[in-house]
Amino acid sequence: MSMYAAYLSDEEMERACSEEQFIRHMLTFEMALANAEAKVGIIPHSAAQAIQAKLSQITINPSDLAEGTLKNGIPTIPFLSNLKEQLPAAAKDFLHLGATSQDVLDTAQVLMIKEAVSILEGHIRKLLYNLLTLVERDGQIPCIARTRWQQATPIPFGLKVVNWAMPFVRDLERLQEMKKRLLVVQLGGASGSLAALEHKGYQVLEALANELHLGVSLPWHTQRDSFTEFTNWLTLVSATLGKMGEDVLLMAQTEVGEVIENAQGGGKSSAMPHKNNPVLSEALVGLSKATTNLSALQMQSMLQAGERDGTSWMLEWRNIPQMLINTATALKHAITVSTHMQINKERMLENINLTNGLVYAEQAVSFLSRQLPKSEASSLVNKAIELVNKDKSLPDALTEVATDRKMNWQELLQPEACFGSSREMMATAINRIKEVLPT
């Protein structure tokens, strides 16, 4: 394991995106292709059985393909040479029949993504469960909302958590809808016409998809929109995690002190023993930035010249695995943060009171507007704001400028008075989260 692996990687996703696993997916493709072609009647069943028997036992190391990949620009040629050396003579000519290198690599990449998606779905659901727990347990704690880095109005802490959670609910919905376009087989042959399979090409394609438990699609070797849609989805997930990280970083600042990111310890400093740095939230932000940059590379892979373009195609080979690893790692860290975050409700209340009541100005206008025109109510509150200082709160100033209103401002201007429809919003969010969690 590298020095940074535990912090900037996810072990389960690393395995799913490893070259060793990718080669296993390539082997799976070749076995499935042989079985499909035997079922359609293009190759003998005996040849398909021989290919299945041998390939299911073969182990190929990435290093075995390195020299050939350098020479040919793709690992498929040394891969097939390796396999044919181990097949009986009667089966050799039927391996990879009618397919081309890109068919193997693209379908292997789809199989890799299929495995990775299962991991990501599990991570997202675990994170949503943790966020749901936060809303249900700590959701009613008053805290200050911040707009443009300034104090705005009091809100329940649960509403802040809802803003983290709801994009993930939609991301799961997006993913389910996307799968029908993403998890599909690629088989096009030399130029996308399946000419080597003559009139049975589409039958083989359908049979191959069935063997691999993938969807059927017309050959898409120069159509990279589904992969790009998926990497954009990864960027959406990563950006939401980055937003959560930014919020925790702000709330964990010493001067703010509303949360401890990981109350189980960590975030030590080599020079300052008093520190508990929010290092996991920093990783959420950093990984989000990295993934966003990588998404631009995937967008460029859509610029495909003719019926195959290696200059664009190869951009995906490292790019997609790295985006998957980044996203899984960020989800792993967010799960830890949401599990071990410690809320300081006393500090949250102190921060609400930091401006001596100015954060209730909007609500004061609302209360006065029940008795006065809105413009007059706003004018009175603005006059009161001018009187607020360290010794005079907004409730005191309102009592002074609105003496004829006979309103108990100390009772009226409390955090809960600013919650509005937050409770209904949290209840709705709770129901939506539960809809996407396993029962």
Backbone torsions as a table, in degrees:
resi	resn	phi	psi	omega
1	MET	NA	133.9	179.2
2	SER	-73.6	166.3	-176.6
3	MET	-59.2	-35.8	-174.9
4	TYR	-97.9	-1.9	-169.0
5	ALA	-60.8	-44.4	-176.2
6	ALA	-65.2	-30.6	-176.6
7	TYR	-87.5	-37.1	-172.9
8	LEU	-117.5	23.9	177.9
9	SER	-151.5	169.0	177.8
10	ASP	-127.1	118.6	-171.4
11	GLU	-60.0	-42.6	-179.1
12	GLU	-63.9	-42.1	179.5
13	MET	-72.3	-33.6	175.1
14	GLU	-57.4	-43.5	179.3
15	ARG	-64.4	-43.1	-178.6
16	ALA	-63.8	-29.8	-177.1
17	CYS	-102.6	8.2	-177.2
18	SER	-70.6	158.1	176.9
19	GLU	-65.3	-34.4	177.7
20	GLU	-61.0	-43.7	178.9
21	GLN	-69.2	-35.6	178.3
22	PHE	-62.1	-41.2	178.3
23	ILE	-63.7	-37.5	176.4
24	ARG	-62.4	-37.3	176.4
25	HIS	-66.4	-36.4	176.4
26	MET	-63.5	-41.9	176.7
27	LEU	-62.6	-41.0	178.1
28	THR	-59.5	-41.9	178.9
29	PHE	-60.1	-48.3	-175.8
30	GLU	-65.5	-39.0	176.9
31	MET	-65.5	-42.8	-179.2
32	ALA	-66.0	-38.4	179.2
33	LEU	-63.6	-44.0	179.2
34	ALA	-62.6	-43.5	178.3
35	ASN	-62.6	-42.4	179.9
36	ALA	-62.8	-42.9	-177.6
37	GLU	-70.6	-31.0	175.5
38	ALA	-68.2	-40.7	-179.9
39	LYS	-65.1	-33.2	180.0
40	VAL	-82.1	-16.0	177.8
41	GLY	95.2	19.2	-178.8
42	ILE	-88.4	-34.8	178.0
43	ILE	-126.1	158.5	179.4
44	PRO	-66.2	146.6	176.3
45	HIS	-61.6	-32.9	179.3
46	SER	-63.4	-36.9	178.0
47	ALA	-67.8	-43.0	178.5
48	ALA	-62.7	-39.3	179.1
49	GLN	-66.2	-39.1	178.4
50	ALA	-65.7	-42.6	177.9
51	ILE	-63.0	-44.5	178.7
52	GLN	-60.6	-46.9	-176.8
53	ALA	-62.7	-44.3	-176.6
54	LYS	-75.2	-46.7	-174.5
55	LEU	-68.5	-28.4	179.4
56	SER	-69.9	-15.1	-178.8
57	GLN	-105.6	-9.8	-173.3
58	ILE	-81.4	141.7	169.4
59	THR	-121.6	124.0	177.6
60	ILE	-117.4	127.6	177.3
61	ASN	-87.3	146.0	177.5
62	PRO	-53.5	-34.8	-179.5
63	SER	-64.4	-26.4	178.2
64	ASP	-66.3	-21.9	-176.2
65	LEU	-104.1	-4.6	-171.3
66	ALA	-62.9	-49.8	-176.7
67	GLU	-63.6	-44.0	-179.8
68	GLY	-66.4	-33.5	177.8
69	THR	-67.9	-40.3	176.9
70	LEU	-62.0	-39.4	-176.8
71	LYS	-72.8	-39.4	-171.6
72	ASN	-109.6	-8.1	178.8
73	GLY	79.7	2.6	177.8
74	ILE	-150.3	148.5	179.0
75	PRO	-82.4	-8.5	-172.6
76	THR	-65.7	-38.3	-176.5
77	ILE	-64.9	-52.0	175.9
78	PRO	-65.2	-30.6	177.1
79	PHE	-61.0	-49.2	-179.1
80	LEU	-68.3	-37.3	177.8
81	SER	-61.4	-42.5	178.6
82	ASN	-60.2	-44.9	-178.1
83	LEU	-66.5	-44.3	-176.5
84	LYS	-64.4	-31.1	176.7
85	GLU	-61.9	-25.9	-174.8
86	GLN	-102.7	-5.5	179.9
87	LEU	-88.5	150.6	173.0
88	PRO	-65.1	152.3	-174.9
89	ALA	-55.3	-35.6	-176.1
90	ALA	-70.0	-15.7	-176.8
91	ALA	-107.3	-17.4	-172.1
92	LYS	-55.5	-45.2	-174.8
93	ASP	-71.4	-12.4	-178.1
94	PHE	-98.4	-4.9	175.7
95	LEU	-72.7	132.3	172.3
96	HIS	66.0	21.4	-174.9
97	LEU	-63.9	125.4	176.4
98	GLY	81.2	-5.6	-178.7
99	ALA	-99.4	168.4	174.0
100	THR	-127.8	170.0	-174.3
101	SER	-55.4	-40.8	-176.6
102	GLN	-66.6	-30.7	177.1
103	ASP	-60.0	-43.8	180.0
104	VAL	-64.3	-51.3	-174.0
105	LEU	-68.3	-41.2	-179.5
106	ASP	-66.1	-44.6	-179.0
107	THR	-68.8	-36.9	175.2
108	ALA	-61.2	-38.1	178.6
109	GLN	-67.3	-36.7	175.8
110	VAL	-63.3	-42.5	178.6
111	LEU	-64.7	-36.9	175.0
112	MET	-62.9	-45.8	-179.6
113	ILE	-63.9	-39.2	179.2
114	LYS	-59.3	-44.8	177.6
115	GLU	-65.3	-42.6	-178.9
116	ALA	-64.7	-39.7	-179.9
117	VAL	-60.3	-39.7	178.0
118	SER	-60.9	-39.8	177.2
119	ILE	-65.1	-46.4	-178.3
120	LEU	-63.1	-41.7	178.4
121	GLU	-59.6	-42.3	178.1
122	GLY	-62.7	-42.8	178.4
123	HIS	-62.9	-45.3	-177.2
124	ILE	-63.8	-42.3	-179.5
125	ARG	-66.3	-37.7	176.2
126	LYS	-64.5	-42.3	177.9
127	LEU	-63.8	-43.6	178.9
128	LEU	-62.0	-38.2	176.9
129	TYR	-61.2	-43.8	178.8
130	ASN	-64.2	-41.9	179.6
131	LEU	-67.1	-38.1	175.0
132	LEU	-59.5	-42.7	178.0
133	THR	-60.9	-41.7	178.1
134	LEU	-61.6	-43.6	-179.3
135	VAL	-64.3	-45.9	-177.0
136	GLU	-70.1	-33.2	-176.1
137	ARG	-87.8	-44.7	-172.2
138	ASP	-117.9	8.9	-171.6
139	GLY	-61.9	-28.8	-175.3
140	GLN	-88.2	-1.8	179.5
141	ILE	-67.7	125.4	178.8
142	PRO	-70.5	137.9	173.1
143	CYS	-143.6	170.5	-177.9
144	ILE	-93.2	132.9	170.3
145	ALA	-80.5	149.2	179.3
146	ARG	-126.9	126.2	175.6
147	THR	-119.7	129.8	-177.9
148	ARG	54.7	38.8	175.9
149	TRP	69.7	10.0	178.5
150	GLN	-113.4	153.9	175.5
151	GLN	-63.3	135.4	-179.0
152	ALA	-111.1	-95.6	179.0
153	THR	-134.3	161.2	174.3
154	PRO	-67.9	142.3	173.6
155	ILE	-138.7	162.2	171.4
156	PRO	-73.3	141.9	-179.8
157	PHE	-55.1	-34.1	-179.8
158	GLY	-59.3	-30.2	179.5
159	LEU	-68.3	-34.6	175.7
160	LYS	-65.0	-42.6	179.6
161	VAL	-66.1	-37.2	176.6
162	VAL	-58.3	-37.7	178.7
163	ASN	-66.4	-25.3	172.9
164	TRP	-78.4	-39.2	-168.7
165	ALA	-78.9	-42.5	-169.2
166	MET	-61.9	-36.3	175.2
167	PRO	-59.0	-33.6	179.1
168	PHE	-68.6	-34.7	174.4
169	VAL	-59.7	-47.1	179.6
170	ARG	-68.0	-34.2	178.3
171	ASP	-62.8	-39.6	176.3
172	LEU	-64.1	-38.9	177.2
173	GLU	-66.1	-43.0	177.7
174	ARG	-59.6	-43.4	-177.0
175	LEU	-63.3	-42.8	179.3
176	GLN	-60.6	-39.7	-179.1
177	GLU	-71.8	-31.9	-175.9
178	MET	-76.2	-28.1	-173.0
179	LYS	-56.7	-35.1	-177.1
180	LYS	-65.9	-24.0	176.6
181	ARG	-93.4	-29.3	-172.0
182	LEU	-87.0	-46.7	-172.3
183	LEU	-91.4	68.6	-177.7
184	VAL	-128.3	153.3	-179.2
185	VAL	-74.9	151.5	170.7
186	GLN	-116.5	120.7	173.5
187	LEU	-150.3	112.1	-178.3
188	GLY	-134.8	-14.0	-175.9
189	GLY	72.6	-162.6	-170.1
190	ALA	-54.3	-45.8	-174.9
191	SER	-130.9	11.6	176.8
192	GLY	98.9	3.1	-177.1
193	SER	-105.0	-6.7	-176.8
194	LEU	55.5	35.6	-174.7
195	ALA	-61.5	-34.2	-177.0
196	ALA	-66.7	-18.1	179.0
197	LEU	-99.1	5.1	177.3
198	GLU	52.6	-129.7	-173.0
199	HIS	-83.0	-2.5	-178.4
200	LYS	-102.8	9.9	-175.9
201	GLY	-58.3	-45.3	-177.0
202	TYR	-71.4	-31.1	175.8
203	GLN	-63.9	-41.0	177.5
204	VAL	-64.0	-43.1	179.8
205	LEU	-57.6	-46.4	180.0
206	GLU	-64.9	-41.4	179.4
207	ALA	-66.4	-38.1	177.9
208	LEU	-63.9	-44.0	178.0
209	ALA	-59.7	-40.3	179.6
210	ASN	-65.3	-41.7	179.3
211	GLU	-61.4	-37.7	-174.5
212	LEU	-93.2	-1.3	-176.7
213	HIS	56.8	43.3	176.1
214	LEU	-119.1	166.2	177.3
215	GLY	-77.2	160.0	177.0
216	VAL	-89.4	138.7	177.6
217	SER	-148.7	149.1	167.5
218	LEU	-59.7	153.0	178.9
219	PRO	-52.9	132.8	-173.3
220	TRP	-127.9	26.9	-170.0
221	HIS	-61.4	-25.4	174.6
222	THR	-107.1	5.8	180.0
223	GLN	-104.9	97.8	-173.0
224	ARG	-101.8	19.4	-175.3
225	ASP	-68.3	-34.1	-178.7
226	SER	-70.3	-39.8	174.3
227	PHE	-63.7	-39.7	-179.7
228	THR	-68.0	-39.0	174.4
229	GLU	-58.6	-41.6	-179.5
230	PHE	-67.8	-43.6	179.8
231	THR	-68.7	-30.3	172.1
232	ASN	-65.2	-36.9	175.5
233	TRP	-62.5	-43.8	176.3
234	LEU	-58.8	-37.6	178.9
235	THR	-67.5	-38.4	176.2
236	LEU	-61.0	-47.2	179.4
237	VAL	-61.0	-46.6	-178.6
238	SER	-63.4	-38.6	-179.2
239	ALA	-67.7	-37.6	176.4
240	THR	-64.9	-39.7	175.4
241	LEU	-63.5	-37.9	176.4
242	GLY	-64.9	-37.8	177.0
243	LYS	-63.6	-43.2	176.4
244	MET	-60.0	-43.4	178.0
245	GLY	-61.1	-43.2	178.2
246	GLU	-59.6	-43.2	179.9
247	ASP	-63.3	-43.7	-179.1
248	VAL	-66.6	-39.7	177.6
249	LEU	-58.2	-43.2	178.9
250	LEU	-64.1	-49.1	-176.2
251	MET	-69.3	-22.2	-179.0
252	ALA	-88.6	-7.0	177.8
253	GLN	-56.4	145.3	-178.8
254	THR	-54.2	-43.4	-177.3
255	GLU	-70.2	-20.2	179.9
256	VAL	-97.7	-56.2	170.0
257	GLY	62.0	30.3	-176.9
258	GLU	-84.4	-24.4	178.7
259	VAL	-140.7	155.3	162.1
260	ILE	-107.9	124.4	-173.6
261	GLU	-58.4	-48.3	-176.8
262	ASN	-135.8	95.5	-176.1
263	ALA	-70.5	-6.2	177.2
264	GLN	-83.5	0.6	179.2
265	GLY	106.0	172.2	-177.7
266	GLY	114.6	-179.2	179.3
267	GLY	66.3	34.0	-177.4
268	LYS	-73.9	156.3	175.2
269	SER	-113.0	141.5	179.1
270	SER	-71.8	-19.8	-176.8
271	ALA	-113.0	-23.8	-173.0
272	MET	-124.2	94.8	-173.4
273	PRO	-65.4	-11.9	-178.7
274	HIS	-82.1	-9.0	-168.6
275	LYS	-85.1	149.3	168.2
276	ASN	-132.0	82.0	-174.8
277	ASN	-68.6	139.2	178.5
278	PRO	-79.0	67.0	-169.9
279	VAL	-70.4	-28.9	179.3
280	LEU	-71.7	-37.7	176.5
281	SER	-67.9	-34.4	174.0
282	GLU	-60.8	-41.2	178.3
283	ALA	-64.0	-37.3	177.9
284	LEU	-58.6	-43.1	-179.5
285	VAL	-69.6	-46.0	-178.3
286	GLY	-63.5	-43.6	179.2
287	LEU	-66.7	-34.1	176.4
288	SER	-62.8	-43.3	179.3
289	LYS	-63.8	-42.0	-179.4
290	ALA	-64.0	-43.4	-178.4
291	THR	-67.0	-37.9	177.7
292	THR	-61.9	-40.6	178.1
293	ASN	-65.5	-40.3	-179.7
294	LEU	-66.7	-28.6	-179.9
295	SER	-63.3	-28.2	177.5
296	ALA	-67.4	-34.7	176.8
297	LEU	-64.2	-43.0	179.5
298	GLN	-63.2	-37.4	177.1
299	MET	-60.2	-36.4	179.7
300	GLN	-69.8	-23.0	179.6
301	SER	-67.8	-14.6	178.0
302	MET	-72.5	-16.9	-179.9
303	LEU	-82.6	86.8	-174.5
304	GLN	-108.4	123.1	177.7
305	ALA	-84.9	130.6	175.7
306	GLY	61.6	-139.2	-175.9
307	GLU	-101.4	1.0	170.7
308	ARG	-170.1	135.6	-177.5
309	ASP	-139.1	100.5	-178.3
310	GLY	-62.1	-30.4	-177.6
311	THR	-65.5	-29.7	177.9
312	SER	-92.5	-40.4	-175.3
313	TRP	-59.1	-44.4	-174.7
314	MET	-67.8	-15.5	177.6
315	LEU	-59.5	-28.5	-175.5
316	GLU	-77.8	-23.7	-165.9
317	TRP	-61.5	-39.5	175.2
318	ARG	-101.3	-26.5	-173.5
319	ASN	-65.5	-51.3	-177.0
320	ILE	-64.3	-46.9	176.2
321	PRO	-57.4	-39.9	-178.9
322	GLN	-67.5	-37.6	176.9
323	MET	-65.3	-38.6	177.2
324	LEU	-64.0	-43.8	-179.6
325	ILE	-65.7	-43.7	178.1
326	ASN	-57.8	-46.5	-176.1
327	THR	-67.1	-44.0	179.1
328	ALA	-63.4	-38.9	179.9
329	THR	-64.7	-45.2	179.2
330	ALA	-62.6	-40.7	177.2
331	LEU	-62.6	-41.5	178.4
332	LYS	-59.0	-45.1	179.9
333	HIS	-66.5	-39.4	179.6
334	ALA	-64.5	-34.7	176.2
335	ILE	-63.0	-42.9	178.0
336	THR	-63.3	-46.0	179.9
337	VAL	-60.4	-47.7	-177.2
338	SER	-69.3	-19.8	177.2
339	THR	-81.7	-40.0	-169.5
340	HIS	-113.1	7.1	178.1
341	MET	-63.7	136.0	177.9
342	GLN	-110.7	125.5	-177.8
343	ILE	-93.9	131.7	176.3
344	ASN	-106.0	88.3	-174.6
345	LYS	-68.9	-29.3	177.5
346	GLU	-65.9	-41.5	179.0
347	ARG	-68.3	-35.5	176.7
348	MET	-60.1	-42.0	178.7
349	LEU	-67.4	-39.9	177.0
350	GLU	-58.8	-41.8	-179.2
351	ASN	-68.6	-34.1	174.7
352	ILE	-61.4	-37.8	-177.4
353	ASN	-85.7	2.0	-173.3
354	LEU	-60.8	-33.7	-176.5
355	THR	-95.4	13.2	178.1
356	ASN	58.8	38.4	173.2
357	GLY	98.3	-5.6	-178.3
358	LEU	-61.3	-26.5	-178.7
359	VAL	-68.6	-8.9	178.3
360	TYR	-96.4	8.3	-174.2
361	ALA	-59.2	-44.6	179.7
362	GLU	-59.8	-42.9	-178.0
363	GLN	-69.4	-33.4	177.6
364	ALA	-63.1	-41.7	176.3
365	VAL	-60.9	-41.3	-179.9
366	SER	-61.8	-43.9	178.8
367	PHE	-64.0	-44.6	-178.6
368	LEU	-67.6	-30.3	-178.5
369	SER	-67.8	-11.8	175.4
370	ARG	-76.3	-17.3	-179.0
371	GLN	-117.1	-21.1	-175.0
372	LEU	-130.9	160.1	170.4
373	PRO	-58.4	149.4	-176.0
374	LYS	-56.2	-40.2	-178.4
375	SER	-63.9	-39.9	178.5
376	GLU	-68.9	-39.5	178.3
377	ALA	-61.6	-44.5	179.5
378	SER	-63.4	-39.6	179.8
379	SER	-63.5	-43.0	178.3
380	LEU	-62.8	-44.2	-179.5
381	VAL	-65.4	-38.7	177.8
382	ASN	-63.5	-38.0	176.2
383	LYS	-63.9	-40.7	179.4
384	ALA	-65.5	-39.6	-179.7
385	ILE	-58.4	-38.8	-179.2
386	GLU	-64.5	-22.0	-179.0
387	LEU	-91.1	-11.2	-176.1
388	VAL	-71.6	130.5	173.8
389	ASN	-145.3	-169.9	-175.5
390	LYS	-65.5	-20.4	-179.2
391	ASP	-104.1	-7.4	-177.2
392	LYS	-131.6	120.6	-179.4
393	SER	-85.9	168.2	177.0
394	LEU	-61.8	-41.8	175.9
395	PRO	-57.9	-40.6	177.7
396	ASP	-63.8	-44.3	-178.4
397	ALA	-66.2	-37.3	178.1
398	LEU	-66.4	-38.9	176.6
399	THR	-60.1	-35.3	-177.8
400	GLU	-74.9	-40.5	-174.8
401	VAL	-91.1	-17.6	-178.2
402	ALA	-122.0	54.6	-174.1
403	THR	-64.1	-27.4	-177.0
404	ASP	-86.6	2.0	-177.1
405	ARG	-88.1	-21.1	178.8
406	LYS	50.0	54.8	179.6
407	MET	-116.9	137.8	178.4
408	ASN	-87.4	89.0	-173.8
409	TRP	-66.2	-30.9	179.0
410	GLN	-62.4	-36.8	178.7
411	GLU	-80.9	-36.4	-176.1
412	LEU	-70.5	-41.6	-173.0
413	LEU	-91.8	78.2	176.2
414	GLN	-121.4	156.6	-177.2
415	PRO	-51.1	-43.4	-176.2
416	GLU	-62.6	-23.8	178.6
417	ALA	-65.8	-18.7	-178.6
418	CYS	-98.5	1.8	-174.4
419	PHE	-73.7	-22.1	176.8
420	GLY	54.1	-124.4	-178.7
421	SER	-95.4	18.6	-174.5
422	SER	-58.4	-40.6	-178.0
423	ARG	-62.9	-42.0	177.8
424	GLU	-65.2	-39.2	178.6
425	MET	-63.0	-43.8	179.4
426	MET	-65.3	-39.5	178.6
427	ALA	-62.8	-41.9	178.1
428	THR	-64.0	-43.6	179.7
429	ALA	-63.2	-41.8	178.6
430	ILE	-57.7	-44.2	179.5
431	ASN	-65.1	-40.0	-179.6
432	ARG	-66.5	-39.5	178.4
433	ILE	-64.9	-44.1	-179.0
434	LYS	-62.5	-28.7	179.2
435	GLU	-63.4	-30.6	-175.9
436	VAL	-100.7	-0.9	177.2
437	LEU	-94.0	147.6	178.2
438	PRO	-65.9	143.5	-178.6
439	THR	-82.2	NA	NA
